[in-house]
Amino acid sequence: MTTPASTLSRIFGFAAAQRGRQLADRSPQHDGERFRNSAPRPREGLGKTLRIMWNMIFHKPGGTVPDHAPRVETITRAQLDAAPDRSLYRLGHSSLLLKLRGEFWLLDPVFGERASPFKRMGPKRFHAPPIALEDLPPLRGVLLSHDHYDHLDRETVLSLSDTTQSFLAPLGVGDRLIEWGIDAAKVHQLDWWDNAEFGGVEFIATPSQHFSGRSLFDANSTLWASWVIVDDDMRLFFSGDSGYFDGFRTIGDKLGPFDITLIETGAYDPQWPYVHMQPEETVQAHVDLRGRWLVPIHNGTFDLAMHRWDEPFERVTGLALARGVAVSTPHIGERLNIEAPHRGERWWRDAPETVPTPKWRFCRDVPQQQP
């Protein structure tokens, strides 16, 4: 039975903060109260936070939202079933679908209309997902990088709970899933440098420089991570969210080189340099990781910063070209062959009349979004 006290605890994050403190003995990344980055985060007062919020609300420049739906290539179940192994699909923002050894893995799936705790407020999608949740094949697993709303959508994971064998998450994020009703036997929680193997594919949780939280008082009560995926001779790096730090070089030295690096390039701003990378840093992170092909993610779906919506693509492709870095920019929904990536097109420049807009569909109703 839900009581007013339990509801308030969930909304404000008191229970999540307490649960996070119980993880102190399980991780060197925990200081007894909260998880922390390997390099101390600069102290930022309430004043700076309020200024950022004020600017985001009242001083948004033009162009942060496209004036037409970006081009999306619709994916069908038949196409996925027929796709060869080592296929990769961008579904929007940081959501990705992988086919490895005949099985499917979904990374940071967000199929909801908004990256927000609210139904009618918060960043709204620029485009529909290229495939509806109910059309996805059964999943071998869902991989999560951290618990922010643009990476972990409650309705999405609950809709996937019956058709997904495993959920891989950093410490504490899995506890959220269990609290929401995901079968605990399916949930696997990893600390940095921990690994797990499923069907011959290895997943290694690696460091990132970011933060976590879904409500007012549960900041950093769960861990954040990047991920390395190893399938025999094939290696992928998935950044999740991260500011630039020397951990990329460490990961590259220990686990590289990588066939493809999927690295965040978007929602950056000089006001928050510690937790998101400028495009120059994205390219440098790829070089540090010893990547062969760079696929920029964390862009093209939500308005989360002060830059134009298409600026991350323009800047990162230009910077990569100048440094001789191979960069791939597949359309949302377009298949990318991991073994032989292609450069892709500058689809973000498409004129409105050439853009097919898939019909918006979501899966079955699930309980209302909660932190």
Residue pairs with C-beta under 8 A, 6 or more apart in sequence:
6 15
8 14
9 15
10 16
10 215
10 370
10 371
11 215
11 216
11 370
11 371
12 215
12 216
12 217
13 213
13 214
13 215
13 216
13 217
13 218
13 219
13 221
13 371
14 217
14 218
16 176
16 214
16 215
16 218
16 221
16 222
16 371
17 217
17 218
17 221
19 172
19 175
19 221
20 34
20 35
20 172
20 218
20 220
20 221
20 222
21 32
21 33
21 221
23 30
23 35
23 171
23 172
23 223
24 30
24 31
24 32
24 33
26 171
26 191
27 35
27 171
27 191
27 192
27 223
28 191
29 35
29 36
29 38
29 171
29 191
29 192
29 223
30 36
30 223
34 219
34 220
34 221
35 171
35 172
35 212
35 220
35 221
35 222
35 223
35 224
36 220
37 209
37 210
37 211
37 245
38 207
38 209
38 245
38 247
39 209
39 245
39 246
41 211
41 274
41 275
42 274
48 271
51 271
52 271
52 272
55 271
55 306
56 306
59 306
60 306
61 306
61 308
62 308
63 308
63 309
63 310
64 303
64 305
64 306
64 307
64 308
64 309
65 126
65 303
65 309
66 126
66 309
66 310
67 352
68 352
68 355
69 126
69 127
69 128
69 355
69 357
70 126
70 127
70 300
70 332
70 347
70 348
70 350
70 355
71 331
71 332
71 347
71 350
71 354
71 355
71 356
72 92
72 127
72 128
72 130
72 331
72 332
72 333
72 356
72 357
72 358
73 130
73 331
73 332
73 333
73 334
74 130
74 131
74 333
74 356
74 358
75 89
75 130
75 131
75 135
75 333
76 131
76 135
77 131
77 135
77 136
77 137
79 335
80 97
80 99
80 104
80 131
80 136
80 137
81 137
83 99
83 335
84 99
84 337
85 99
85 100
85 101
85 102
86 99
86 100
86 231
86 234
86 337
86 338
86 339
87 98
87 99
87 335
87 336
87 337
87 338
88 96
88 97
88 98
88 99
88 260
88 295
88 335
88 336
88 337
88 338
89 96
89 97
89 98
89 130
89 330
89 333
89 334
89 335
89 336
90 96
90 295
90 297
90 330
90 331
90 332
90 333
90 334
90 336
91 97
91 109
91 111
91 129
91 130
91 131
91 332
91 333
92 110
92 125
92 127
92 129
92 130
92 300
92 301
92 332
93 108
93 110
93 115
93 150
93 297
93 298
93 299
93 300
93 301
93 302
94 107
94 108
94 110
94 145
94 150
94 151
94 240
94 241
94 264
94 297
94 298
95 106
95 107
95 108
95 109
95 110
95 111
95 129
96 106
96 107
96 108
96 238
96 262
96 297
97 104
97 105
97 106
97 107
97 136
98 104
98 105
98 106
98 107
98 229
98 236
99 105
100 140
100 199
100 201
100 229
100 231
101 199
101 200
101 201
101 231
103 139
103 140
103 199
104 136
104 137
104 138
104 139
104 140
105 139
105 140
105 141
105 142
105 143
105 201
105 229
106 136
106 139
106 141
106 142
106 143
106 160
106 164
107 142
107 143
107 144
107 145
107 227
107 238
107 262
108 143
108 144
108 145
108 151
108 152
108 240
109 142
109 153
109 156
109 157
109 160
110 149
110 150
110 151
110 152
110 153
110 156
111 129
111 132
111 133
111 153
111 155
111 156
111 159
111 362
111 363
112 153
112 155
112 156
112 362
112 369
113 124
113 125
113 360
113 362
114 121
114 122
114 123
114 124
114 125
115 122
115 123
115 149
115 150
115 153
115 302
115 304
116 122
116 123
116 149
117 149
117 214
117 215
117 369
117 370
117 371
118 369
119 368
119 369
122 149
123 150
123 302
123 303
123 304
124 302
124 303
125 301
125 302
126 300
126 301
126 302
126 303
126 309
127 300
127 301
127 332
127 357
127 358
128 357
128 358
128 359
128 360
128 361
129 358
130 332
130 333
130 358
131 333
132 361
132 362
132 363
133 156
133 159
133 160
133 362
133 363
134 159
134 361
134 363
134 364
136 160
136 163
138 163
138 164
138 165
139 160
139 163
139 164
139 165
140 164
140 165
140 166
140 198
140 199
141 164
141 165
141 166
141 167
141 168
141 198
142 157
142 160
142 164
142 166
142 167
142 168
143 168
143 169
143 203
143 227
143 229
143 238
144 151
144 152
144 167
144 168
144 169
144 170
144 173
145 151
145 170
145 208
145 224
145 225
145 226
145 227
145 238
145 239
145 240
145 241
146 152
146 170
146 173
146 208
146 210
146 212
146 222
146 223
146 224
146 225
146 240
146 241
147 172
147 173
147 176
147 212
147 213
147 214
147 222
148 212
148 213
148 214
148 241
149 214
150 302
150 304
151 240
151 241
152 173
152 176
152 214
153 369
154 180
154 366
154 369
154 370
155 362
155 363
155 366
155 369
156 363
157 167
157 177
157 180
157 182
158 180
158 181
158 182
158 366
158 367
159 363
159 364
159 366
161 181
161 182
161 183
161 186
164 186
165 186
165 198
166 186
166 187
166 188
166 198
167 174
167 177
167 182
167 186
167 187
167 188
168 188
168 190
168 196
168 203
168 205
168 227
169 177
169 187
169 188
169 189
169 190
170 189
170 190
170 191
170 205
170 222
170 223
170 224
170 225
171 189
171 190
171 191
171 222
171 223
172 189
172 212
172 221
172 222
172 223
173 189
173 212
173 222
173 223
174 187
174 188
174 189
175 189
175 222
176 214
176 222
177 187
178 184
178 187
180 370
188 196
190 196
190 203
190 205
190 225
191 205
191 223
192 205
192 206
192 207
192 223
192 225
193 204
193 205
193 206
193 207
194 204
194 205
195 202
195 203
195 204
195 205
196 202
196 203
197 203
200 231
200 232
201 229
201 230
201 231
202 229
202 230
202 231
203 227
203 228
203 229
203 230
204 227
204 228
204 229
204 230
204 255
205 225
205 226
205 227
206 225
206 226
206 227
206 228
206 237
206 247
206 251
206 255
207 225
207 226
207 245
207 247
207 250
207 251
208 224
208 225
208 226
208 239
208 240
208 241
208 242
208 247
209 242
209 243
209 244
209 245
209 247
209 274
209 275
210 224
210 240
210 241
210 242
210 243
210 275
211 219
211 220
211 224
211 275
212 219
212 220
212 221
212 222
212 223
212 224
213 219
213 220
213 221
213 222
214 371
215 371
218 371
224 240
224 241
225 240
226 237
226 238
226 239
226 240
226 242
226 251
227 237
227 238
227 240
228 235
228 236
228 237
228 238
228 251
228 255
228 258
229 235
229 236
229 237
229 238
230 255
234 259
234 338
234 339
235 255
235 256
235 257
235 258
235 259
236 258
236 259
236 260
236 261
236 262
236 338
237 251
237 255
237 256
237 258
237 260
237 261
237 262
237 263
237 289
237 291
238 262
239 261
239 262
239 263
239 264
239 285
239 297
239 298
240 264
241 264
241 275
241 276
241 298
242 264
242 275
242 276
242 277
242 285
243 273
243 274
243 275
243 276
243 277
243 281
244 277
244 278
244 281
244 284
244 285
246 288
248 284
248 285
248 288
248 289
249 288
249 289
251 288
251 289
252 258
252 288
252 289
252 290
252 291
256 289
256 290
256 291
257 289
257 290
257 291
257 292
258 289
258 290
258 291
258 292
259 291
259 292
259 293
259 338
259 339
260 291
260 292
260 293
260 294
260 295
260 328
260 338
260 341
261 285
261 286
261 289
261 291
261 293
261 294
261 295
262 295
262 297
263 277
263 282
263 285
263 286
263 294
263 295
263 296
263 297
264 276
264 277
264 282
264 296
264 297
264 298
265 277
265 279
265 282
265 296
265 297
265 298
265 299
265 312
265 313
265 315
265 316
266 296
266 297
266 298
266 299
266 300
266 304
266 305
266 307
266 312
267 276
267 298
267 299
267 302
267 304
267 305
268 276
268 277
268 278
268 279
268 305
268 307
268 312
269 276
269 305
269 306
269 307
271 306
276 305
277 285
279 296
279 312
279 315
279 316
279 319
280 319
282 294
282 296
282 316
283 294
283 316
283 319
283 320
283 323
283 325
286 294
286 320
286 325
287 323
287 325
292 326
293 326
293 327
293 328
293 341
294 316
294 320
294 325
294 326
294 327
294 328
295 327
295 328
295 329
295 330
295 336
295 341
296 312
296 313
296 316
296 317
296 327
296 329
298 312
299 309
299 312
299 313
300 309
300 310
300 312
300 313
300 332
300 348
301 332
303 309
309 348
310 348
310 349
313 329
313 346
313 348
314 348
316 327
317 327
317 329
317 346
319 325
320 326
320 327
321 327
326 341
326 343
327 343
328 336
328 341
328 342
328 343
328 344
329 343
329 344
329 345
329 346
329 347
330 336
330 342
330 344
331 344
331 345
331 347
334 344
336 342
336 344
